[in-house]
Amino acid sequence: MIYMDNAATAWPRPAVVAREMARVAQGAFGNPGRGSHAAARASAHVLLGAREALANHLGCPLERLLLTPGCTWGLNMALLGLRLRGGHVISTTHEHNALLRPLWRLMRRGEISLTLLPPEGLMTALEGVRRPNTRLVALAHGSNVTGELRDVEAIGAWCRSRGIWLAVDGAQTVGHLRYDLAHQPIDVLAFCGHKGLRGPMGTGGLYVREGLALEPVVRGGTGGYTQELDPPDDWPDGYEPGTPNVAGMAGLAAAVGWIDGRLNHEAAHAMAMAHRLAKGLRGLRGVRVIGDPQLPVVAMVHNAHEPVAIGEALDRRGICVRTGFQCAPLIHREIGAPQGVVRFSPGSTTTAGEVDTCVAAVWGMK
């Protein structure tokens, strides 16, 4: 099998991830916060370890990091939990549904007004659409369709100077790029554990800067304040209700520890394979590569074959790609791909030979 779908979930994962998950799943680990016995404390220690590993990796205070089941969960917590009622929000037409759908819901309820801009020339356009009640700019750091990056440093500086919050979808960038959130102008960062970090699916996190309050959007048992029907304001307890994925968080902590010293090398290799792939595809008649990827994400369209047909043909040859609309419904109108795209996303274990095999397989469909 040639795996070219790392932007959906990374594979293979470091062996230490499975080992840590198995250790917790098979060991004496209880429900954290639901008892004072040793097994419950052991699980609480696992969660603390995951929080510490992520905070160190992202350069943020430990106490400002929430553990979540993934980036979608974190974005919903942030966008539905921020006090946006009566405010104006700016985003882009290239966003994933994990960000667009919560904003759309708030707009349909009449709680916010929403402006969607094309990302090209975004810095210039922001000032033109800013309103007195603009509260938030929300966007992905990197596109899951084109692999192009947004300049969150410049956008964040613009936001800070105008008293506007910046919420960033880091699904495609955490694990590929270095963050230093204590010094970056990012107010909220949601991310998943199963892509660039190469951890298990069903894990992730949400960073919220000091002084920015969220309303809990999921309510339930937290192990404390049981007699109160309102959730506690304590951070993180009031924002992490229910029984957590302890084994998954153990695996995520292991993945972060594994990648910390390798990030630059891993990311550089994946990008080298993406550049090789984009160059090879651009040389094929009838193929158009979308954009100029700055992440290991290469999307293409073929003037003679629909994306689904290409995906099925590649699958028969043992090549795993993603086809269709990539959960980003608006971007395809702008890039001239009304039937979606074929997305290749190489990883740090992808070889040059595998890339060349993919190019040859697409060429064979001429």
Sine and cosine of phi, psi and omega as CSV:
sin_phi,cos_phi,sin_psi,cos_psi,sin_omega,cos_omega
0.00,0.00,0.68,-0.73,0.13,-0.99
-0.95,-0.30,0.92,-0.38,-0.11,-0.99
-1.00,-0.09,0.92,-0.39,-0.01,-1.00
-0.82,-0.57,0.68,0.74,-0.02,-1.00
-0.73,-0.68,0.62,0.78,-0.04,-1.00
-0.94,0.35,-0.36,0.93,0.06,-1.00
-0.95,0.31,-0.30,0.95,0.10,-0.99
-1.00,0.03,-0.75,0.66,0.16,-0.99
-0.29,-0.96,0.62,-0.78,-0.08,-1.00
-0.96,0.27,0.60,-0.80,0.11,-0.99
-0.39,-0.92,0.65,-0.76,-0.06,1.00
-0.98,0.19,0.33,-0.94,0.06,-1.00
-1.00,-0.08,0.40,-0.92,0.06,-1.00
-0.84,0.54,0.62,-0.78,-0.05,-1.00
-0.86,0.52,-0.49,0.87,-0.03,-1.00
-0.90,0.43,-0.42,0.91,0.01,-1.00
-0.90,0.43,-0.77,0.64,0.01,-1.00
-0.90,0.43,-0.60,0.80,-0.01,-1.00
-0.89,0.46,-0.70,0.72,-0.01,-1.00
-0.92,0.38,-0.64,0.77,0.03,-1.00
-0.90,0.44,-0.66,0.75,0.01,-1.00
-0.92,0.40,-0.62,0.79,0.01,-1.00
-0.86,0.51,-0.68,0.74,-0.02,-1.00
-0.97,0.25,-0.68,0.73,-0.04,-1.00
-0.89,0.45,-0.54,0.84,-0.07,-1.00
-0.99,-0.14,-0.20,0.98,-0.09,-1.00
-1.00,-0.06,-0.09,-1.00,-0.03,-1.00
-1.00,0.04,0.97,0.25,0.00,-1.00
-0.87,-0.49,0.88,-0.48,-0.05,-1.00
-1.00,-0.06,-0.30,-0.95,-0.02,-1.00
-1.00,0.01,0.92,-0.39,-0.12,-0.99
-0.91,0.42,0.67,-0.74,0.02,-1.00
0.98,0.19,-0.05,1.00,-0.02,-1.00
-0.96,-0.28,0.19,0.98,0.03,-1.00
-0.09,-1.00,0.33,-0.94,0.00,-1.00
-0.98,-0.20,0.11,0.99,-0.05,-1.00
-0.98,0.20,0.15,-0.99,-0.13,-0.99
-0.89,0.45,-0.61,0.79,-0.04,-1.00
-0.92,0.40,-0.64,0.77,0.05,-1.00
-0.92,0.39,-0.64,0.77,0.02,-1.00
-0.91,0.41,-0.55,0.84,0.02,-1.00
-0.89,0.45,-0.65,0.76,0.03,-1.00
-0.93,0.36,-0.63,0.77,0.05,-1.00
-0.87,0.49,-0.58,0.81,0.04,-1.00
-0.92,0.40,-0.61,0.79,0.05,-1.00
-0.88,0.48,-0.71,0.71,0.00,-1.00
-0.90,0.43,-0.65,0.76,0.05,-1.00
-0.89,0.47,-0.66,0.75,0.03,-1.00
-0.88,0.47,-0.64,0.77,0.04,-1.00
-0.91,0.41,-0.67,0.74,0.00,-1.00
-0.90,0.43,-0.66,0.75,0.02,-1.00
-0.90,0.43,-0.69,0.72,-0.01,-1.00
-0.88,0.47,-0.70,0.72,-0.01,-1.00
-0.93,0.37,-0.67,0.74,0.01,-1.00
-0.88,0.47,-0.67,0.74,0.05,-1.00
-0.90,0.43,-0.65,0.76,-0.02,-1.00
-0.91,0.41,-0.61,0.79,-0.08,-1.00
-1.00,-0.08,-0.11,0.99,0.02,-1.00
0.93,0.38,0.68,0.74,-0.02,-1.00
-0.78,-0.62,0.34,-0.94,0.04,-1.00
-0.89,0.45,0.66,-0.75,-0.02,-1.00
-0.81,0.58,-0.65,0.76,-0.12,-0.99
-0.97,0.25,-0.07,1.00,0.00,-1.00
-0.96,-0.29,0.26,0.97,-0.06,-1.00
-0.89,-0.45,0.84,-0.54,0.07,-1.00
-0.98,-0.19,0.58,-0.81,0.11,-0.99
-1.00,-0.04,0.74,-0.67,-0.08,-1.00
-0.73,-0.68,0.20,-0.98,0.09,-1.00
-0.98,0.20,0.06,1.00,0.03,-1.00
0.45,-0.89,0.01,-1.00,-0.06,-1.00
-0.93,0.36,-0.65,0.76,0.01,-1.00
-0.85,0.53,-0.71,0.71,0.03,-1.00
-0.87,0.50,-0.72,0.69,-0.02,-1.00
-0.90,0.44,-0.67,0.74,0.02,-1.00
-0.89,0.45,-0.66,0.75,0.04,-1.00
-0.90,0.44,-0.67,0.74,0.04,-1.00
-0.84,0.54,-0.67,0.74,-0.05,-1.00
-0.96,0.28,-0.79,0.61,-0.13,-0.99
-0.94,0.34,-0.58,0.82,0.04,-1.00
-1.00,0.08,-0.31,0.95,-0.04,-1.00
-0.99,-0.10,-0.37,0.93,0.08,-1.00
-0.93,0.37,0.48,-0.88,0.00,-1.00
-0.99,0.10,0.99,0.12,-0.10,-0.99
-0.97,-0.25,-0.08,1.00,-0.09,-1.00
-0.83,0.56,0.78,-0.62,-0.01,-1.00
0.99,0.13,0.05,1.00,-0.05,-1.00
-0.98,-0.22,0.14,-0.99,0.02,-1.00
-0.93,-0.37,0.71,-0.71,-0.02,-1.00
-0.85,-0.52,0.64,-0.77,0.06,-1.00
-0.91,-0.42,0.74,-0.67,0.10,-1.00
-0.61,-0.79,-0.24,-0.97,-0.04,-1.00
-0.81,-0.59,0.25,-0.97,0.01,-1.00
-0.98,0.18,-0.03,1.00,-0.05,-1.00
-0.98,-0.21,0.25,0.97,-0.13,-0.99
-0.99,0.11,0.41,-0.91,0.11,-0.99
-0.96,0.27,0.46,-0.89,0.01,-1.00
-0.88,0.48,-0.39,0.92,0.04,-1.00
-0.88,0.48,-0.45,0.89,0.06,-1.00
-0.99,-0.17,-0.67,0.74,-0.06,-1.00
-0.91,0.41,-0.68,0.73,-0.11,-0.99
-0.91,0.41,-0.67,0.74,0.10,-1.00
-0.88,0.48,-0.65,0.76,0.03,-1.00
-0.91,0.42,-0.67,0.74,0.02,-1.00
-0.88,0.48,-0.65,0.76,0.02,-1.00
-0.88,0.48,-0.70,0.71,0.01,-1.00
-0.90,0.44,-0.63,0.78,0.02,-1.00
-0.92,0.39,-0.70,0.72,-0.01,-1.00
-0.90,0.44,-0.49,0.87,0.05,-1.00
-0.98,0.19,-0.13,0.99,-0.03,-1.00
0.99,0.17,0.27,0.96,-0.05,-1.00
-1.00,0.08,-0.46,0.89,0.02,-1.00
-0.67,-0.74,0.29,-0.96,0.30,-0.95
-0.96,-0.27,0.52,-0.85,-0.17,-0.99
-0.73,-0.68,0.75,-0.67,0.10,-0.99
-0.88,-0.48,0.81,-0.59,0.05,-1.00
-0.94,-0.34,0.83,-0.56,-0.04,-1.00
-0.92,-0.39,0.51,-0.86,0.22,-0.98
-0.93,0.38,0.59,-0.81,-0.06,-1.00
-0.94,0.34,-0.35,0.94,0.05,-1.00
-0.92,0.40,0.79,-0.62,-0.03,-1.00
0.93,0.37,0.46,0.89,-0.11,-0.99
-0.88,0.47,-0.68,0.74,-0.05,-1.00
-0.86,0.51,-0.64,0.77,0.03,-1.00
-0.94,0.33,-0.64,0.76,-0.08,-1.00
-0.94,0.33,-0.48,0.88,-0.07,-1.00
-0.84,0.55,-0.73,0.68,-0.04,-1.00
-0.90,0.43,-0.54,0.84,-0.02,-1.00
-0.94,0.33,-0.42,0.91,-0.02,-1.00
-0.96,-0.29,-0.08,1.00,-0.01,-1.00
-0.89,0.46,0.64,-0.77,0.03,-1.00
-0.85,-0.53,0.23,-0.97,0.05,-1.00
-0.86,0.50,-0.47,0.88,-0.03,-1.00
-0.98,-0.22,0.31,0.95,0.06,-1.00
-0.92,0.38,0.86,-0.52,-0.07,-1.00
-0.96,-0.28,-0.49,0.87,-0.24,-0.97
-0.52,-0.85,0.64,-0.77,0.30,-0.96
-0.93,-0.38,0.79,-0.61,-0.06,-1.00
-0.76,-0.65,0.82,-0.57,-0.03,-1.00
-0.31,-0.95,0.27,-0.96,0.08,-1.00
-0.99,0.15,0.61,-0.79,0.10,-1.00
-0.91,0.41,-0.61,0.79,0.01,-1.00
-0.67,-0.74,0.65,-0.76,-0.02,-1.00
-0.96,0.27,0.69,-0.72,0.05,-1.00
-0.99,0.12,-0.02,1.00,0.04,-1.00
-0.96,-0.27,-0.77,0.64,-0.09,-1.00
-0.99,-0.15,-0.28,0.96,-0.07,-1.00
0.96,0.28,0.18,0.98,-0.01,-1.00
-1.00,0.09,0.56,-0.83,-0.03,-1.00
-0.99,-0.13,0.49,-0.87,0.17,-0.99
-0.97,-0.24,0.55,-0.84,-0.03,-1.00
-0.99,0.14,0.99,0.14,-0.08,-1.00
-0.94,0.34,-0.39,0.92,0.05,-1.00
-0.91,0.41,-0.75,0.66,-0.01,-1.00
-0.93,0.36,-0.67,0.74,0.01,-1.00
-0.90,0.44,-0.67,0.74,0.01,-1.00
-0.90,0.43,-0.64,0.77,0.04,-1.00
-0.90,0.44,-0.65,0.76,0.05,-1.00
-0.88,0.48,-0.70,0.71,0.00,-1.00
-0.89,0.46,-0.73,0.68,-0.05,-1.00
-0.87,0.50,-0.64,0.77,-0.05,-1.00
-0.94,0.34,-0.23,0.97,-0.03,-1.00
-0.88,-0.47,0.15,0.99,0.05,-1.00
0.94,0.34,0.50,0.87,-0.01,-1.00
-0.94,-0.34,0.63,-0.77,0.03,-1.00
-0.99,0.15,0.48,-0.88,0.10,-1.00
-0.86,-0.51,0.87,-0.49,0.08,-1.00
-0.94,-0.34,0.77,-0.64,-0.11,-0.99
-0.87,-0.49,0.75,-0.66,0.15,-0.99
-1.00,0.02,0.94,-0.34,-0.06,-1.00
-0.98,-0.21,0.39,0.92,-0.09,-1.00
-0.84,0.54,-0.64,0.77,-0.08,-1.00
-0.99,-0.12,-0.05,1.00,-0.12,-0.99
-0.89,-0.46,-0.55,0.84,0.02,-1.00
-0.91,0.41,0.81,-0.59,-0.11,-0.99
0.99,-0.17,-0.29,0.96,0.08,-1.00
-0.95,-0.32,-0.53,0.84,-0.02,-1.00
-0.88,-0.48,0.45,-0.89,0.08,-1.00
-0.99,0.13,0.69,-0.73,0.09,-1.00
-0.89,-0.46,0.48,-0.88,0.13,-0.99
-0.63,-0.78,0.96,0.28,-0.23,-0.97
-0.90,0.44,-0.41,0.91,0.04,-1.00
-0.91,0.42,-0.35,0.94,-0.05,-1.00
-0.84,-0.54,0.03,1.00,0.01,-1.00
-0.99,-0.15,0.53,-0.85,-0.04,-1.00
-0.99,0.14,0.82,0.58,0.02,-1.00
-0.91,-0.42,0.81,-0.59,-0.03,-1.00
-1.00,0.00,-0.57,0.82,-0.01,-1.00
-0.65,-0.76,0.73,-0.69,0.09,-1.00
-0.72,-0.69,0.87,-0.49,0.11,-0.99
-0.96,-0.26,0.59,-0.81,-0.04,-1.00
-0.43,-0.90,0.28,-0.96,0.05,-1.00
-0.92,-0.40,0.29,-0.96,-0.01,-1.00
-1.00,-0.09,-0.20,0.98,-0.24,-0.97
-0.98,-0.21,0.09,1.00,0.01,-1.00
-0.95,-0.32,-0.97,-0.23,-0.06,-1.00
-0.86,0.50,-0.53,0.85,0.00,-1.00
-0.97,0.24,-0.31,0.95,0.07,-1.00
0.90,0.44,0.54,0.84,0.09,-1.00
-1.00,-0.09,-0.16,-0.99,-0.04,-1.00
-0.97,0.25,0.43,-0.90,0.13,-0.99
-0.91,0.41,0.42,-0.91,-0.01,-1.00
0.99,0.16,0.37,0.93,0.04,-1.00
-0.72,-0.69,0.41,-0.91,0.04,-1.00
0.09,-1.00,-0.25,-0.97,-0.03,-1.00
-0.34,-0.94,0.21,-0.98,0.02,-1.00
-0.65,-0.76,0.86,-0.51,0.11,-0.99
-0.99,-0.14,0.74,-0.68,0.08,-1.00
-0.75,-0.66,0.84,-0.55,-0.12,-0.99
-0.90,0.43,0.38,-0.92,0.02,-1.00
-0.84,0.54,0.70,-0.71,0.05,-1.00
1.00,-0.03,-0.16,0.99,0.01,-1.00
-0.98,-0.18,0.88,-0.47,-0.10,-0.99
-1.00,-0.08,0.56,-0.83,0.11,-0.99
-0.86,-0.51,0.57,-0.82,0.20,-0.98
-1.00,0.04,0.80,-0.60,0.03,-1.00
-0.86,0.51,0.75,-0.66,0.00,-1.00
-0.97,-0.25,-0.22,0.97,0.11,-0.99
-0.86,-0.52,0.79,-0.61,-0.09,-1.00
-0.84,-0.55,0.61,-0.79,-0.01,-1.00
0.12,-0.99,-0.37,-0.93,-0.04,-1.00
-0.95,0.33,0.70,-0.72,0.05,-1.00
-0.86,-0.52,-0.06,1.00,-0.02,-1.00
1.00,0.01,-0.26,0.97,0.03,-1.00
-0.72,-0.69,0.23,-0.97,0.02,-1.00
0.81,0.59,0.61,0.79,-0.13,-0.99
-0.88,0.48,-0.52,0.85,-0.05,-1.00
-0.98,0.18,-0.14,0.99,0.04,-1.00
-1.00,-0.06,0.74,-0.67,0.01,-1.00
-0.99,0.13,-0.34,0.94,0.14,-0.99
-1.00,0.08,0.61,-0.79,0.01,-1.00
-0.92,0.39,0.48,-0.88,0.01,-1.00
-0.93,0.37,0.44,-0.90,0.06,-1.00
-1.00,0.09,-0.08,1.00,-0.03,-1.00
-0.87,0.50,0.62,-0.79,0.04,-1.00
-0.94,-0.34,0.83,-0.56,0.17,0.99
-0.99,-0.13,-0.05,1.00,-0.19,-0.98
-0.81,0.58,-0.67,0.74,-0.05,-1.00
-0.94,0.34,-0.16,0.99,-0.07,-1.00
-0.88,-0.47,0.09,1.00,0.03,-1.00
-0.77,-0.63,0.86,0.50,-0.05,-1.00
-0.96,0.28,0.32,-0.95,0.05,-1.00
0.99,0.10,0.09,-1.00,0.00,-1.00
-0.98,0.20,0.84,-0.54,-0.06,-1.00
-0.98,0.18,0.26,-0.97,0.04,-1.00
-0.99,0.11,0.98,0.18,-0.13,-0.99
-0.90,0.43,-0.71,0.70,0.01,-1.00
-0.89,0.46,-0.65,0.76,0.03,-1.00
-0.89,0.45,-0.66,0.76,0.00,-1.00
-0.94,0.35,-0.52,0.86,0.11,-0.99
-0.90,0.44,-0.68,0.74,0.05,-1.00
-0.91,0.42,-0.62,0.78,0.02,-1.00
-0.91,0.41,-0.68,0.73,0.04,-1.00
-0.86,0.51,-0.65,0.76,0.03,-1.00
-0.90,0.43,-0.65,0.76,0.01,-1.00
-0.90,0.44,-0.68,0.73,0.01,-1.00
-0.90,0.44,-0.68,0.73,0.06,-1.00
-0.87,0.49,-0.59,0.81,0.00,-1.00
-0.93,0.36,-0.66,0.75,-0.14,-0.99
-1.00,0.08,-0.32,0.95,-0.09,-1.00
-0.78,0.63,-0.73,0.69,-0.03,-1.00
-1.00,0.03,-0.02,1.00,-0.09,-1.00
-0.88,-0.47,-0.05,1.00,-0.18,-0.98
-0.81,0.58,-0.75,0.66,-0.06,-1.00
-0.86,0.50,-0.71,0.71,-0.01,-1.00
-0.92,0.39,-0.72,0.69,-0.03,-1.00
-0.88,0.48,-0.72,0.69,-0.03,-1.00
-0.91,0.40,-0.64,0.77,-0.01,-1.00
-0.90,0.43,-0.65,0.76,0.00,-1.00
-0.92,0.40,-0.71,0.71,0.01,-1.00
-0.88,0.48,-0.63,0.78,0.02,-1.00
-0.93,0.36,-0.60,0.80,0.05,-1.00
-0.88,0.48,-0.65,0.76,0.03,-1.00
-0.93,0.37,-0.58,0.81,0.05,-1.00
-0.91,0.42,-0.66,0.75,0.02,-1.00
-0.91,0.42,-0.65,0.76,0.03,-1.00
-0.89,0.46,-0.67,0.74,0.00,-1.00
-0.91,0.41,-0.73,0.68,0.00,-1.00
-0.87,0.49,-0.67,0.74,0.01,-1.00
-0.89,0.45,-0.69,0.73,0.00,-1.00
-0.90,0.43,-0.68,0.74,-0.01,-1.00
-0.93,0.38,-0.60,0.80,0.01,-1.00
-0.90,0.43,-0.38,0.93,0.01,-1.00
-0.99,0.13,-0.02,1.00,-0.04,-1.00
-1.00,-0.10,0.69,-0.73,0.03,-1.00
-0.92,0.39,0.71,-0.70,0.04,-1.00
1.00,0.07,-0.03,1.00,-0.03,-1.00
-0.96,-0.28,0.69,-0.72,0.09,-1.00
-0.83,-0.56,0.86,-0.51,0.09,-1.00
-1.00,0.07,0.73,-0.68,-0.07,-1.00
-1.00,0.09,0.86,-0.51,0.12,-0.99
0.94,0.34,-0.21,-0.98,-0.01,-1.00
-0.81,-0.59,1.00,0.01,-0.18,-0.98
-0.88,0.47,0.69,-0.72,0.10,-0.99
-0.93,-0.36,0.00,1.00,0.14,-0.99
-0.82,-0.58,0.28,-0.96,-0.01,-1.00
-0.97,0.26,0.89,0.45,0.02,-1.00
-0.70,-0.72,0.87,-0.49,-0.04,-1.00
-0.80,-0.60,0.92,-0.40,0.01,-1.00
-0.95,-0.30,0.62,-0.78,-0.03,-1.00
-0.65,-0.76,0.37,-0.93,0.19,-0.98
-0.77,-0.64,0.42,-0.91,-0.02,-1.00
-0.83,-0.56,0.74,-0.67,-0.08,-1.00
-0.97,0.24,-0.09,1.00,-0.01,-1.00
-0.89,-0.45,-0.16,0.99,-0.08,-1.00
-0.65,-0.76,0.66,-0.76,0.07,-1.00
-0.96,0.29,0.47,-0.88,-0.01,-1.00
-0.81,0.58,-0.68,0.74,-0.03,-1.00
-0.89,0.46,-0.64,0.77,0.01,-1.00
-0.90,0.43,-0.64,0.77,0.03,-1.00
-0.91,0.41,-0.69,0.72,0.01,-1.00
-0.87,0.50,-0.66,0.75,0.02,-1.00
-0.92,0.40,-0.65,0.76,0.02,-1.00
-0.90,0.43,-0.66,0.75,0.02,-1.00
-0.93,0.38,-0.61,0.79,0.02,-1.00
-0.88,0.48,-0.61,0.79,0.03,-1.00
-0.90,0.44,-0.39,0.92,0.04,-1.00
-0.99,-0.11,0.15,0.99,0.05,-1.00
0.99,0.16,0.37,0.93,-0.01,-1.00
-0.95,-0.33,0.85,-0.53,-0.05,-1.00
-0.99,-0.13,0.90,-0.44,0.08,-1.00
-0.74,-0.67,0.11,-0.99,0.08,-1.00
-0.93,-0.36,0.70,-0.71,0.03,-1.00
-0.83,-0.56,0.35,-0.94,0.05,-1.00
0.97,-0.25,-0.64,-0.77,-0.21,-0.98
-0.97,-0.24,0.03,1.00,0.15,-0.99
0.81,0.58,0.48,0.88,-0.02,-1.00
0.86,0.50,0.38,0.92,0.03,-1.00
-0.80,-0.59,1.00,0.07,-0.26,-0.97
-0.96,0.29,-0.43,0.90,-0.15,-0.99
-1.00,-0.01,-0.46,0.89,-0.12,-0.99
-0.91,0.42,-0.52,0.86,-0.15,-0.99
-0.92,0.38,-0.43,0.90,0.09,-1.00
-0.91,0.41,-0.62,0.78,-0.07,-1.00
-0.97,0.24,-0.53,0.85,-0.05,-1.00
-1.00,-0.04,0.07,1.00,0.05,-1.00
0.94,0.35,0.66,0.75,0.01,-1.00
-0.76,-0.65,0.94,0.34,-0.10,-0.99
-0.90,0.43,-0.32,0.95,0.04,-1.00
-0.97,-0.23,0.18,0.98,-0.03,-1.00
1.00,-0.01,-0.21,-0.98,-0.09,-1.00
-0.73,-0.68,0.17,-0.99,0.25,-0.97
-0.97,-0.24,0.86,-0.51,-0.06,-1.00
-0.93,-0.36,0.84,-0.55,0.14,-0.99
-0.97,-0.23,0.72,-0.69,0.07,-1.00
-0.69,-0.73,1.00,-0.02,0.00,-1.00
-0.93,0.38,0.31,-0.95,0.01,-1.00
-0.84,-0.55,-0.15,-0.99,-0.09,-1.00
-0.96,0.27,-0.23,0.97,0.06,-1.00
-0.98,-0.20,-0.01,1.00,0.02,-1.00
-0.91,0.41,0.66,-0.75,0.00,-1.00
-0.97,-0.25,0.33,-0.94,0.05,-1.00
-0.88,0.48,-0.59,0.81,0.03,-1.00
-0.89,0.45,-0.63,0.77,0.04,-1.00
-0.91,0.41,-0.65,0.76,0.05,-1.00
-0.87,0.50,-0.74,0.67,-0.03,-1.00
-0.90,0.44,-0.56,0.83,0.07,-1.00
-0.90,0.44,-0.64,0.76,0.03,-1.00
-0.90,0.44,-0.71,0.71,0.02,-1.00
-0.88,0.48,-0.69,0.72,0.01,-1.00
-0.89,0.45,-0.59,0.81,-0.01,-1.00
-0.92,0.39,-0.64,0.77,0.06,-1.00
-0.93,0.37,-0.65,0.76,0.04,-1.00
-0.86,0.51,-0.59,0.80,-0.02,-1.00
-0.92,0.39,-0.18,0.98,0.01,-1.00
-1.00,-0.05,0.12,0.99,-0.11,-0.99
-0.85,0.52,0.00,0.00,0.00,0.00
